[in-house]
Amino acid sequence: MADEEHSTPLISRQEAKAQGLKRYFTGKPCKHGHVAERLVLDGNCLGCARISAKKGSANYRKNRPEKVNAWLYEKSEEDRRAFWADQARKQRAKFPEKHKQYGKKHYERNKSELLARNKIWVQSNKDKLNAYYRDYFENKYISIFQ
């Protein structure tokens, strides 16, 4: 039964430790009845570890609300924006294909709204656009003929 539910091969903790693995699967239930992979480090099953982590983080948030969001109140709005922009930049760099697919899906879902917003921006920023295109073409043609 355990082999049907889990694709992980049956292996003992000692064998997993010898092979340098982080997890192993015995096919036997833990003391709480979970039939799941176990950690080589301490022998705990991942089902129990998940439950423990959820309880621990919920208790931490409940008992220490001032520490959970302390950095939000210590930093300025500009610093928070910079932090989250940096996090987003790192995620885009880490998963470029995923970001590209998300952008395409977002565009398809919101195409009419995005085009309307773009049209309004173009109408209200004609001076910026004209200056940009003027600089772009001057620099492009200068570099071509030099």
C-alpha positions in Angstrom: 0.0 0.0 0.0 2.8 2.4 0.9 4.5 1.8 -2.5 1.3 2.7 -4.4 0.9 6.0 -2.6 4.5 7.2 -2.6 6.9 7.1 -5.5 9.9 7.3 -3.1 11.8 4.0 -2.8 11.8 2.3 0.5 15.1 2.9 2.3 16.3 2.8 5.9 17.6 5.9 7.8 21.1 4.4 8.0 21.1 3.8 4.2 19.9 7.3 3.5 22.5 8.7 5.9 25.2 6.7 4.1 24.1 8.0 0.7 24.0 11.6 2.0 20.3 12.0 1.5 18.2 14.5 3.5 15.0 12.4 3.5 14.1 8.7 3.4 10.9 6.7 3.3 10.3 3.5 5.3 6.6 3.0 4.3 5.8 2.6 8.0 3.5 5.1 9.8 4.9 7.4 12.5 3.5 7.4 16.0 0.8 9.9 14.8 -0.2 7.7 11.9 1.4 9.6 9.0 2.8 7.5 6.2 5.3 10.0 4.9 8.9 10.7 4.2 11.1 11.2 7.2 14.1 13.5 7.8 17.4 11.8 8.2 18.5 14.5 10.6 16.1 13.6 13.4 13.8 10.8 12.0 10.6 12.9 12.2 8.1 12.5 9.5 7.3 15.4 7.2 3.6 15.3 8.1 4.4 15.9 11.8 7.0 18.5 10.8 4.4 20.4 8.7 1.9 20.4 11.5 4.5 21.6 14.0 5.7 24.4 11.8 2.1 25.7 11.3 1.5 25.6 15.0 4.8 27.3 15.8 4.4 30.1 13.3 0.8 30.7 14.3 1.8 30.9 18.0 4.7 33.2 17.2 2.4 35.6 15.3 -0.2 35.5 18.0 2.1 35.9 21.0 4.5 38.5 19.4 2.5 40.8 17.0 4.9 43.7 17.7 7.9 41.7 16.4 6.2 40.2 13.4 5.6 43.5 11.6 8.2 45.6 13.5 10.2 46.3 10.4 7.1 47.8 8.8 7.0 50.5 11.4 10.7 51.1 11.7 11.3 51.8 8.0 9.9 54.6 5.9 7.4 54.1 3.1 10.2 54.6 0.6 12.4 51.9 2.2 9.5 49.4 2.2 8.8 50.1 -1.4 12.5 49.6 -2.3 12.6 46.4 -0.3 9.6 44.9 -2.1 10.8 46.1 -5.5 14.1 44.4 -4.8 12.3 41.2 -3.7 10.3 41.3 -7.0 13.5 41.9 -9.0 15.1 38.9 -7.4 12.1 36.6 -8.2 12.0 37.8 -11.8 15.8 37.0 -12.1 15.3 33.6 -10.5 12.3 32.6 -12.6 12.4 34.6 -15.8 10.2 32.1 -17.8 7.6 32.0 -15.1 7.5 35.9 -15.0 7.2 36.0 -18.8 4.2 33.7 -18.8 2.6 35.6 -16.0 3.0 38.9 -17.9 1.4 37.4 -21.0 -1.5 36.0 -19.0 -2.0 39.3 -17.2 -1.9 41.2 -20.5 -4.5 38.9 -22.1 -6.8 39.1 -19.1 -6.6 42.9 -18.8 -5.8 44.0 -22.4 -8.6 46.5 -22.8 -7.9 48.2 -19.5 -4.1 48.3 -20.1 -4.6 49.8 -23.6 -7.0 52.4 -22.3 -4.5 53.3 -19.5 -1.7 53.5 -22.0 -3.7 55.8 -24.3 -4.5 58.2 -21.4 -0.8 58.2 -20.3 0.4 59.0 -23.9 -2.1 61.9 -24.2 -1.0 63.4 -20.9 2.7 62.9 -21.5 3.2 64.1 -25.1 6.1 66.4 -24.1 8.0 63.5 -22.5 7.5 61.3 -25.5 8.5 63.9 -28.0 11.7 64.6 -26.0 12.5 60.9 -25.7 12.0 60.3 -29.4 14.0 63.4 -30.3 17.0 62.2 -28.2 16.7 58.6 -29.3 16.8 59.5 -33.0 19.5 62.1 -32.7 21.7 59.6 -30.8 20.9 56.7 -33.1 21.7 58.7 -36.3 24.8 60.2 -34.8 26.2 56.8 -33.8 25.3 55.3 -37.3 27.2 58.0 -39.3 30.2 58.3 -37.1 
